[in-house]
Amino acid sequence: MKAKLTLSIEKKTLLKAKKLSVRKKKSISRLFEEYVEKNQLSTAAPISDSLRGILKKAAGNKSYDELKAEAMKDKYDL
């Protein structure tokens, strides 16, 4: 079911949208709909996706216990 939507955008953005609409031979509404469908939010936050696995890489795939032992050794000169 279609619904109406009113957007407030800068005039220069509207002009760009109109040019894109003509070039792609699609309505601005269709371009917007395709953009939203393509860029749906996942269940994870976008920043989470970009950071996923970063700690494992930084830790060199060491276990928590190994990292803890190294930290204790460094801290207390063990």
Secondary structure as GFF3:
##gff-version 3
##sequence-region A 1 78
A	DSSP	alpha_helix	11	24	.	.	.	ID=ss1
A	DSSP	alpha_helix	28	38	.	.	.	ID=ss2
A	DSSP	alpha_helix	46	51	.	.	.	ID=ss3
A	DSSP	alpha_helix	54	58	.	.	.	ID=ss4
A	DSSP	alpha_helix	64	76	.	.	.	ID=ss5
###
